[in-house]
Amino acid sequence: MKLGYFTMPLHPPGSNITQTMDDDLDQLVFLDRLGYSEAWIGEHFTAQWENIPAPDLFIAKAIAMTENIVLGTGVTCMPNHNPFMIAHRIALLDHLAHGRFQWGIGSGGFPGDFEVFGFDPSEGTHRNMSKEAVELILQLWEDPKPGRYKSDYWDFTIPEPDDEIGLKFHLSPYQKPHPPIGVAGVSPKSETLTMAGERGWIPMSINLVPGNTLAGHWDAVESGATKTKNTANRSNWRIAREVFVSENGKTAREEALNGILRRDFDDYFHKLMSKLGMLGLYKRDQDMPDEDVTLEYVMENVWIVGDPDEVAAKIRTLYEEVGGFGVLLAMGHEWSPLDKWQTSMELLANEVMPKLEDLKY
């Protein structure tokens, strides 16, 4: 099993933007030195808590500051973009990264972003747009035929080549035929995870759901793989979790219950999921009332918190419950107090993961 990172990131409204960006970059540099294999960076335009609207720009700087960690968009929300433009930006980023890049794609999920770009999520058009946009981008990278490209969502023209002046659609990715593509899923019958199975793409499971829901995620991947006669490989499956490790389990739980994890749950996740009517994501039993989705419940049933032995045991239990997966993605938060979070990331890499070396696919 490999160890990675997924960060939206998470900073309260009113935070100093410059400082938060610098701090998040410092996190990646620290994780790179610890040997974390990958990190994914989120994209949001109207979410003050998740304050990076251009993960490709953020990654471009991070690539220059790190040496080995593979960076990815987590995700490029396709309804936010014209596919002609994003085809160029992602291809350019792949060249700047010399291939140390993975392209996460998705159909979005934040209400304000949908409103900005004119999508009603209840209609499902954002999903249709996303599928069409990704297919078009892959086509443009492989065979960018001149002509007009018009749909319900975009309208652009690729001009006829003019060799005399060097006019031509010419940019394709560094990695051939394209960077590894990852897609994130939420529900057990997720369309995006089914698509991951169909296309052989990287499936990524959200941090908010318990293990019994995650088992359904893999069912969706395998269902998609069966449709196209692919072989779904569990080593490609990424599962994101809130993880906090301390030398003492009691101390770890106290920090989770009183520190940054509590702040982010109480002030952001719980409020957002309540407003969207999605607290059920956290529930192992869908019949439990919403008021029982407390911080303590989530810490015991979704998060992974404790000393190195406890955390290793919880990861092993998760692995066994879902039938196996290849990469654990520790979720990003503000590292405050800095020393406690750095220690947590160090213990996870240096003490927890060696206890799980037998978990292989």
N, C-alpha and C positions, 0 to 999 in steps of 0.2 A: 504493500500500500504506500502511495506517495502522499506528500503533504503540500497543500497549497493554501491560497488566501483568496477571499472574495470580499471586496469592499465597495460600498455604494458611493462614497463613504457616509459616515453619520456624524453630523455636527449640528448643534441647536441653531435655530434661527437667530440671527444677530451676531453670529461668530465672525471673526475677522477672516475674510476670504483668503487673503494672501497667506496668513499664518496657517490656516487649515490645509491649504495646498502644500505648503512647505512641510508640515507635519506628516501628511500622508505620503509624500515622497520619501521622507526619512524612514517611515515604516517599511517601505519597499526595499530601501537600501539595507536596512537591518535584516529583513527576512532573506534577502539575497545572500548576505553573509552567513546566515544560519543554514542555508541550503534548501530553503523552500523551493519547490519545483516550478510553481506558477502563481500568478496573481491576476485576478479579473477586476476591472474597474467599471463601475456603473455609469449610467447616463440618465440625467433628468434635467428638465428645463425649469419647471415650476415648483419643485420640491426643495424647500429651503434646507431641510435636514440632509438631503442627498444632493450636494451642491456642485456636482461636476456635470456641465452640459456637453462637454466635448472630451470624452475619454481618449480619443485618438491624440489630441494635443497633449493631454496629461501623460499618456504612454510614451509619446515621442521624447519628452524630457526624461521620463523615468528610464528609458532604454539607455540614455547616455550616462546615467548615474549608477547603473547596475551592470553586472557582468554575465550572470547565468540564468536568472529567473526569467521564465517565459511569461510575457504579459498579454492580456487579452481584454477586449471590450466585453463588459458584462452587464448589459449587452448594448449593441447598437440597436436602438428602437426604430425599426424600419418606418413606421408611420410618421416619424419626425423628419424624414429625409427624402430628397429627390434621388432616385437610384443612380442617375448619371453622375451626380456629385459624389455620392458615397462610394461608388465604384472607384473613383479616382483617389479619394482620401484613404480608403483602406488599402488599396494597392500601394500608394506612396508610403504609408506607415509600414507595410510589410518590407519594403525596400530599406527604409531607415533602420528597421530592426534586424536587417539581415536574416529574416525568417524567424526571429525570436518572438513570434507573435501568433496568437490564436484569435479568430474572429467570432465573438459571441453575437448572436442575432436574436431578436425577439420582436413581439408585436406591441410592446409597451404595457403599462399597467397603472400609470399615475393619472388621476382624473384631470388635473390641470393641464397636463401635456396633451391629452386627448382633445380638450377644449381648444387649446391653442391651434392645433392642426386640423380641427374640424371633424373629429371622429366621435361617433356615439358608440361606446363600447357595447351597449346592449344590442346593437345591430350586427356586430361581428365583422364589420367591414375592415377594421384594422387588421384582423387576421388574414383576410383575403389579400389586402394590400401588401402585407408582409411577405406572404408566399410568392406573390407575383413579382415583387421587387427583388427578392433574393434570386429567383430564377432568371430574371432579366440581367442582374449583375453578373451572374455566372456565365450567361450567354455573351455579355459584352466582353468579358475577360477572355473568352475562348474564341469568339468570332464576331467582332463588332461590325456588323453590316451597316453601311450607310443607309440613311432613310429616316423617316419620321416614326417616333415611338410614342404612341398615344394610348392612354387608358383612362379609366375613371379617376386616376390618382396623379397622373403626370402627363406632360406633353413636351417632348424635346426632339431635336433632330441631330443626327450624326451626319456631317457633311461628307460629300464625296472626297476621296483623297486627292491631293494635288502634290505630286512628288516634286514639282519644280520649286515650291516654296516650303515643302515639308509639312503640309497640312494633313493630319491624319489622327484618328483616335488611336493612341499608341501605348497606353499604360496598362499593363497587366501586373499581377503580383510577383513578388520575388519567389515565393513558393509555388510550385506547379502541381496541379493546375490552379490551386488557390490555397490560402492558409487553412489549417484545420478549422472547421466550423463547429461551434458549440451552440446549443439551444437550451434554454431554461424552461422547466415545467413546474406547475403548482398542483393541479388536480390529478387524481389517480388515472383518469382517462385523458390526460393532457394531449391535445392535438400536436403540440410542438414536440413532445417526447415521442409520439408516434412517428412524426416526421424524422426525428433523429434516427430511429430504427430503420425507416425506409431508405434513408440516404447514407447511412453509415456515419452520421455526424456524432459529436460528443454530447451525451445527455447530461444535463446538470439539474439537480433537485434543490429546491428552495430550502432555506434554513428554518422556515416557520412550522414545518409539519413533523409529526411524530413518525416513528419507525413503521407502524402498521400502514400508514398512508404511503410511505416510500416504497413499500413492497409493490403497491399498485403502479407506481411510477415505472418500475422495471417491466411490469406486465405490458404497459403501453409501448415501451421500447421494443419488446419482443414481438408484439402484435404488428408494429410497423415493419420490423425486419422480415417477418413471415410473408408479408404482402409482396415484398420485392426479392424474396429468397436470399436475403442477407443473413449473416451470422452476427447476432448482437454479442458484443464482447464486454463483459462486466468491468474489465480493467479500464475502459474508457469512461465509466460512470463516475461523475463527480457528485458528492453530497456535501452540502454546506451546513455548518453547525456553528452556533455560538459556543465557544470553548474558552474556559478560564481554568488555569492550572496554578496551584501553589504547593509549596512543600508540605503544607498542612491542609487537610481537607476541610476542616472547620473554618480556617481562615479563608479558603477559596470561596466557600459558600457565603460567608459574611460579606466578602467583597462583591460577590454577584448580587446579593440582596440589598446592598447599600451603596454601591458605586455606579460606574458608568453603565453597566448592563441594566441596572434598575432604571436609571434615568432614561435610557433609550427605549426600554419597554413601556414604562409608564407614560412618558411624554410623547412618544412617537408611535411605536408599533401598535400598542393597545388602542390608542385613540384612532389611528388610521383604520385598523381592522374593524373596530366597532362601527365607525362611520360608514364603511363599505359593506357592513354586514358579513364580514369574513372571519369572525373569531373562531368559527368552526374549523379553520385550518389547523389550529393548535390542538384540537381535541382528539384523543385516542378513541373516545366514545362519543359519537355525534348526538347522543341523547342527553349528555351532560349539559346543564344550563350555562349560559354565557357568563354568569357571575362567578362560576367556578374556575374560569380561565384566569387565574391569579398568577402573580409573579412566581410564587412558590410552586404552583402546579407546573408552570412552564419550565422552571429550573430543573425539576425532577423528571419531566417527561419529554422534553425537547432539547434543552441545553445539555452540554457536557461540562460539568464543573466538579472539581475535586483535586486530590493530590495525584501524583503521577500514576500510582497503582489504580486508583479509582477511575481516573480518566481512561486509562488503557482498557480497563474492564468494561466501561460503558461503550467505548468505541467497538470493542469486540462483540458486545451484545448487539449493537446496532448492525454490525456486519453480518452477524448470524441471522438477525431478524429479517433483513432485506435479501439475504441470499448471497451477499458479497458485493463489493464495489471497489474501485481502483484508486480514487483520490479523495481524501478528506480536505475540504476547503474550510479553514477556520475563518469566521466572519470578522470583518474589520469594524473597529470602534475607535473612538478617541482613546489614546493611550494615556490615561490619567487615573492614578499616578503613573508616570512614565516607567519607573523602575519595576512596579508590580506587573505591568503589561509586558515589558521586555522579558522579565523573568518567566512569565506565563508562556510566551512564545518560545523561549529557550527550552523550558522544561518539556513542552510539547514536542519539539524537534529532537532533543537530545536524550530525554528519558522515557517519554511515552512511546514514540514511534518505534524505537528499538524493541520494545516489548511486543510489537505487532508484526515483526518481520515475517512471521509464518503466514500472514494473511496475504496470499498472492493469487493473482489470476493471470 
